[in-house]
Amino acid sequence: MPENKDADKEIPQLPEVPDAENVARALGLIFSNLSLYGPAHGVTKQSIKNAYAVITNALEKCNEIYFSIVEDRLMLNGREVEQKNPLVKGLVTYLSERDASGFSFVKGLSENEFEEIIKIMTIPGEQLKEVGGLAGKLRESGVQHIGVKQVVYKAITEDEVVVSKKALMGTE
C-alpha cells in the first residue's frame, strides 16, 4: 500500500467568521423576501443591501467566508451555525435545493458580484443544475470574489486510504 506523505500535514483552517449567525440570517432573509415579494420589491432590494453590508463587514475581519452544508447543517468556515432561527433553517433548505453548498465570498466582493450570485440563486434548483449549476453560472458571469468548491464528506474504514487527486493522476 502506498504511503500518503501528506497524511500528517495539517489542513489549513479558515478563521472563524465574526457574527456568523447574523451573516447567515442576512443571507436567509434575502431568499425569504425573494419568495414573498419577488426580486423587484423594495423590501427585497433593501435586504440585499443589508446582507452585503453584513458580509463585507465580516470579510474585513476574516478575508473569506466559506458556506457549506453538511448533513443538513450550515457551516461557515467549517464551523456550525446554530439553526434556531427560521431564516438560517430556510437558508439551508434554499441552498440544498440548488446544490449550492460549497461557495465562498472573498474580501473585495463587489456589490455587483453579490447581486450576481443572488440572481443566479433565484433560478429554481432543477433549472440551475441543467445550466451547469452554481459553479457553471458563476464561471460564465466572470465574478472574481466568489469561489465554488465542492467538498464531499465520506466515512472511510481503517483499510481505506485517502489520496489527493493530484497524487492519483501522478501530477504531484
N, C-alpha and C positions, 0 to 999 in steps of 0.2 A: 504494500500500500504506500503511495507516495506521501511524503511528509509535507504538511502545509506550513511553509516557512512564515506565513503571515498570521498563524493561529494565535501567537502571543501578542500581536500588535493590538493596541487599544483602539477601538473605533472612536474617531473624534465625535464629541457630542456637542450639539448646538447649545448655546446658553439658554437659560430659562427665559421665556417670554414675559416681560413685565406686564402685569394686569391681563394675563392670558384669558381669563373669563370674560372681561369686557371686550377684548378683541373678538372672541368667538360670538358673543352676544351681538355685537355691532354687525358682524357679517350675517348672522342669522336673521337679524331684523330686516336687512335688505331683502332676503328671499321671502320672508313673511310678507313684507309690504308689496313685493312684486306680485305675489299670488292674490293679495287682497285688492290692490289698487292698480296694478299694471305699471309698466316702466315709465310712462309719461307723467304720472301723477306727482305733484309737488312733495307729498309725504315720502314717496319712494326716492325721489331725487335728493331730498334732504338726508335720508338715511344713508345714501351712498356717500354724500359729502362727509357726514359724521363718521362713518366707518373708515373712510380714507384717512381722516384726521387721527382717529384712534390707532390705526395700523401704522401710519407713518411716524407717529409719536413713539410707538413701541419699537419700530425699526431703528430709531435714533439710538436706542439703548442696546439692541441685540443684533443688528445687521441683517438677520434673516429670520423669517417665521415660516416654518415648515408644517403644513397641515397634513395629517394622515388619519385614517380611520382604521382602527384595529379592533376586530370583534365588536363592532357597533359602539366603540368608544372613540371620542375625539381626542387626538393627541396634537399638541403644539410643541414643536421641537423635541418630540419624544416623551413629553410629559402629559399625563392625562388631565383633561379639563373636566371639572365637575359638571354633571349634566342635570342638575336640579332645575335649572332654568329652561322653560319650554323653547326659548329661542335657540339654545345650544342643542337641545334634542332635535329640533327642526332642522338645524344646520347639518347634523349628522345624517338625517334622512335625505335631505336635499342633495348632499354631496354623494352619498351612497347610490342614490338613484341614477346619478350621472357618471358613476365610476370615476369621480373626481377626487379621489383620495390620492395624496402624494404630490402636492404642489406647494410652491413656496413663493413668498413675496420677499424681495431683496431690497436692501437700503438703496434709495434712488428711485423707487417706484413712483412713476408719474400718475397724475390723476387720470390722464387718458388711458394709460395701461390698466389701471384699476377698473375703469369703466369698461374696458375691452373684455376683461375676464368676467365681469358681471354680465355683460351682454352675451358672451359665449355660454355662460351657465344658465341663461334663460332658455336655451334650446332644450326641449324635452329629452330625457335620457336615451331612449332608443334612437332618436334622430341624431343626437350628438355622437353616439357610437358609430352610426353609419357614415359620418363625415370625418372620421379619424379620431374621435374622442377629444378630450380636453387638450391633450398633447398636440394632436394634429392641428387643431384650430389655433392654438397659441403659436405654433411654428409658423402657420400661414399668416398670422397677424403681425409677426415680427417683433413682439414685445421683448424687451431686454431685461426687465427686472422681475419677471415671473418665470419660475422654473417648474418643470414637471419631472418627478421621479416616481417610478412605480416600484414600491417596496412590497415584497411578498414575505409574510411570516409563515414559517413552516416548522412543525415539530420534527426533530430528527432523532434517530436512535443512536446508541453508543457506537454502533457498527458503521454509521454513515459519516461521511466527511464532507465538509463544506469547502468548495473550491471556487475561486473567483472566475468570472467569465474569461478574463484575460489569460489566466493560467490554463484554463480548459482549451482555449484557442491557440495556446502556445505563443502568445504575444508578450509574455511577461519576461 
